[in-house]
């Protein structure tokens, strides 16, 4: 929703237009494949979720009776948007992901409120690109003016005394949690896996405590098979190893994907990473993160189940054999309906399907088997690549980039093979 009050940046940088062209260099997250992720994964699943789950639960544009004068952008300042689509994100300086979500939800007209974490600057850092982009966003129809970008690391939400944790509680719970990480949730010799894992556990615990309806989780993470910290990866895979011992159906399914003997389930020996091919190690990580989330669900006070949705991979550092994995999950509560114990009602309400660890884990294997490579998809479908290039060009132009220069950049190979 719009806040039409003057912001301080008008006084600080009066000569600079809202979309300043300076420092508008193209970056890896401007590549066509990132637009594939935005349109074909994140926004597609969010829109389906909004239509199938949130209909009647979130406020859409035009639902209210506005008995006030309408402001120039079409939204009266006094309207209260009590039920927007609530998103937790890790945005870049141009807030492209929320802007693309606003664009792609134009047909369902839902309001959007976001909380973001940006290590560089927050939305209250006057004159910065984040500040200018945030002010621009909150001037648009359907963006809630209570949205905020905190100058903080997402990882700090794991500390219950941190300001980041307080922001989460003030703005949440969230319909969508989109963790577009620059680093890796795969334990590596050089990364900070533990802090990200603690934050993932913390936000999952909060969501499962506070939400009463399904919610979406997106995780985009680097994955470097040649740099794995074997000891920490063994701990990360513990829920997977436990399932191998207790569920024969899961073991049979997983054995079609990778050499399960190398996991050394039921022994004190750690996982033998040398026995896995690059693809098998990536697949195992996909299984392990899904199983970790399932373990969160099975031990939560309110019972939940989690399903992996269609996910994707693409190369970012070919020389180091590093890829980016873009995973999608939906959490669904398992809530039994109230029952009549008087005997007056002859037909009791049906019970929900119980949590079934083996079934959910086996389905996880099936989805991991079908993780698609975006680079291959775009090579095989030039028309799709051209459509996404045009869409990305429009998006970048809306925040001040030169559209013609962008298209030339893409056609020249998108700068480099990195990113």
N, C-alpha and C positions, 0 to 999 in steps of 0.2 A: 504494500500500500504506500501511497505517496506521502512524503512530508515536504510541503512546499516552502518551508521556512528557509531563509538564506543560510548557507553554510559558510564557515570561516575561510574555506579555500578561495571564495570569491574575493576576499580582501588580500589574501596572501599572494595569489598568482592571477591577478585580474587580466593580464595580457594573454594568458594561455587558454585556448579553447578547451571545452570539456574533454574532447579526445585529442590530446596533444600528440603530434607525430614524432616527437623526439624520443630517442631510445626505443624505437619500434623495430628492433631486429628480430628476425624469425628464429625460432627456437625448436628443439626437438618435439615439444608438445604441440607445435603447430602443424606437424606432419599430417598427411591425409589419414593415416591409420588411427590417429587420435580422434579424428572426427568419426571414424568407424565406431570406435568405442563409445563415444558420446551418443551417437544416433542409434546404432544397432545393438547396443548392450544397455548402457545405463538408462537412457531416456526411454527406450522401448519397454524395458521391464518396469520402470516407474509409471509409465502411462498405463500399461496393462494392469498394474497393481492398483492404481488410482481408480480405474474403471471397474475392476472386479471386486476390490476390497473396500475402498474408501468412499464409494458412492453414498451420499447422504451423511458422511462423516466429516467431510471437509467442505469448506465454504468455496463457492465458485462465483465468479464475477456476474453481477446482475441478480443475485438471489435476494438482496436486501431491498426494502422500501426506503428510499433516500429522500427525506423531506427537508433537504437542505440545498443550498446552492452548490452546483458542481464546479470543482476547480478546473483550470485549463486543461489538465491531462485527463479529465473525464471521471475522476474519483473524488468524491467529497472528503474533505479532511476529517470530518467527524465520524466517518463510518468505522465501526469496530469489526475487525476481522478476527474472530475468535478461534476459527478452526482452519488455519492454512495448512498446506503440505509442509511439514517441518523437516528440514534437511540439516545434517551435520556433514561438513565438507572440509577438505584441505585445499583451498583455492590458490591459484597463482595470482599474480598482481592484477591481471585483467578480469578475473572472476569468470572465465570463459565457460566453465562447466555449468554454473547457475544460469548464465545468459543463454546457453544452448538449451537448457531445460525450459526456461521461459518460452523460448522460440518453439520448441517441439510440443509444449502443452497448450498451444494456442487454441486447439479445438476443444479441449475440456475446460479451459478457462479457470483453472484452480489458482488460488492465491498461494504464494510460496514465501516461506520464512526460513532463513538460513543462519546457522552459526558456523563460522569458519575459523580455522587456525592457520596463521601465516607467520612463519618465523621471522620474516623480514620486517614487515610493518602491519599494523592493525588499521581498521577503518577509522580510528580516531586520530591517526597520525596525519595531521593536516598537510596537504600539498603533495603527498606521496601518490604513486600510481594506484595503490590499493584504495586510498582515501577517495581519490577522484572517481575511480571505477565503482566503488561502493555507493557514493552519492548519486552517480548516474543510475545505478541499478535501482536504488530506492525511490528514484523519481519516476520509474516506469510503472504502468498498470500491473497489478497482480503481484508486485514484490512488496512484502510487508516491511514497513519502516522500523519494525523492531529487530530486523536482521542486524547481524553484527559480525565483524571479523576481529578476532583477538590476536594481539601480537604475542604469540606463545607457541610452543611446540605441542603438537597433539599428544605426544608421549606423556606429558605431565598430567594428563587427566587421571593417570593411575594413582597419583598422590591425592588422597581424600582431602588434604588441607590446602591444595593448590588452587590458584585462581581459575585455572583451566577447568578443574572439576566443578567449581562453583558456576562457571558459565554453562556447563553442560546441564546442571540441575536447574538453572534459571530458564534455559531455552528448550529443554527436552521435556518428555522423551520425543524421539524422532521417528518419523515414518521411514526415512532414508538415511543411512549412514554410509558415506562414500569416502573411503580412506585411500586416496590416491597418493601413495607413498613414493618418495624419492629414493628411499633405501630399501632394505630387504627384510621380509619376514622369514626368509630362509636363513637358518643359522649359518653364517660364513665366518671365515677367519678374520675378516676386516670390518664387519658390520656391527651394529648395535641391536641385535635381535631381541635381547631380553626386554629392553624398554618398550619396544613396539608390542611384544607379546603381552606384557603386563597391561599396556593401554588397551589392547584388543580385549583382554579378559575383563578389564574394568568397565569398558563401555558396553560389552555384552551383558555383564551382570546388571548394570544399571537398566538397560533396555528390557531385560527379561523380568526385572522387578517392577518397572513402572508401566510398561506397555500392556494393553489388554487385547490388542489386535495384531495381526501379522505385520512384519516390518522387513525392510530390505537392507542387506549389507553388501557393499561392493569393496573389494580389496584389490588394489593394483600394486604389485610389488616386483622388485627386481629378483631375478633368480639366476645364480651363477653356479652351475654344477661343478665347475673345476675349483671352486673356492669354499666348498662346504666344510664347516666345522663338524667333523664326524661325531664327536662326543655329545655336543649339544643337539645335533640332529637326531641322535639316538633317543634322547629324552623327549624331543618333540614328537617322535613317532611312537611313543609308548602306548597311547590309546589304540593305535593301529595294531601294534604287536599283541596287545591284550585281546583285541577282537579276533585275531588270527587263532588264538588258542581256544576261544569260547564259541566261535560261530563258524561252522564248517562251510556254510553257504557263502559267507564273506571270503573265506580262504580260497574256495574254488573260483570265485569270481576274480579275486585279486591275482591269482596265479596265472590267469590269462593275460594279465597286463604286465607283470614283472616277476622276477625270480624271488618268490616269497622266502625261500630258504636263506637268502642273504640277510633277511631281517633278524635271523637268530631268535625268533620268538620263543619264549619259555626257557631261555638260557641266560647266563650272566654275560654272554658275549655281546658286544655292541654291533650295530648294523655294519655290514661290510660294503661300504659305498663303492669299492672297486668292482663289485659284481654287477653294477647297474650301468646301462648305457646312459647317454645324456638324456634321451627322452624318458627312459624309465625312472631316472632320478627326479625329473620334473613331474612326472605322473605321481610318483610317491609323495612328493611335496604337496601336490593337490589333494591327494587322499589324506595326508597327515593333517593338513589345516582343516579339512572338512571334519575329520574325526576329532580334532581338538574342539571344534565348535559343538559337535555332538556331545562331547563329554561335558561341556559347559551346560548344555540343555538337560542332560540326564541327571545332573546334580543340583539344578536350580530349584528353589522353593516352589515356584509355579512351573509346571511341566511344559516344555517346549519341544518342538522338533525342528530340524533345519534341513533344507534341501538345497543342493547346488543347482544353479541355473546355468544356461549356456555360457561358456567362458572361452577366453581367447589368449593367444600368446603372440609376441612379435619380438624380433631381434633388436637390441639397442647398441651393444658393443660386440661386433662380430669378432674382432681380434681377441677379446677376452672371453668369448663364448658366453655372453650375458644376454639374457632375454627379459622381457617384461611380461608378467602374467597378470591378466585382468580377470578376476574371479567374481562371481555373483552368487548370492545366497538369499533365500527367503526363510524367515523364521515364522513358525505358526504355533500359537498356543494350543495346548491340549486342555480344554476346559470342560469338565463334566457339567451337564445342565442340572438345575435343581430338580429333585425328585419328590413325589408325593408319597408320604409314608402312612397316610390314613387308610389307603385302600379305596378311596373314593374314585380315583382315576383308574380306569381299567387298563389303559395303555401307557406304560411309563415312557418317558422321553428317551430316545436312543442315546446310548453312551458314545463318546468319541472313540475313534480308533486309538488304542493305547500306544505308548512309545515302544517302538520295536527297533532296538539297536541294530540287529542283523539286517533287517529289511532296509533301513535307512542307509547303512554303510554300504550295502550291496548296490543300491541305487546310485550312491556316490561314485562308485567305480565306473558305472555305465556312463555317467556324465563326464568324468575325467577322460575316459577313452575317446570322447568326442570333442575335446578341446581343439578349437580350430586355430590355424596359423593365419593371422591377418595378412601378413606379407604375401603368402601364397594366394589367398583369396583375391587380393587386389591385382596381382599379376594375371590371374586367370580370368578376371572380369574387368576389362578396361572401362566399360561403361559405368560400372559401379564406382571405380576410382575417379572417373571424370565427374560423376554426380557429387561425390564426397568432396572433391577439390573445390567445386563451385560453392557447395554449402559451407565449407571451411573458409573460403574467401569472403563470403558474405558475412560470416560471423566475425572474422578478424577486421573487416572493413568497419563494422559497427562499433569497434573500440579504437579506431584511428589508424589501423594499418593500411598501407597502400595495396589495393586489390590487384592491380596489374602487376606490381612487383611480386606479390605473393604467388600468383599463378606462374610467373616466370621462374620464381624460386623452386616451385614444385617441379616444373618441367625440366629444370636444370639438375634435378636429382635431390632436391631438398637439402642442399648445403653440404651434407656429408653423410657417411654411413652410420655415424654415431647418433644415438638418441632415438 
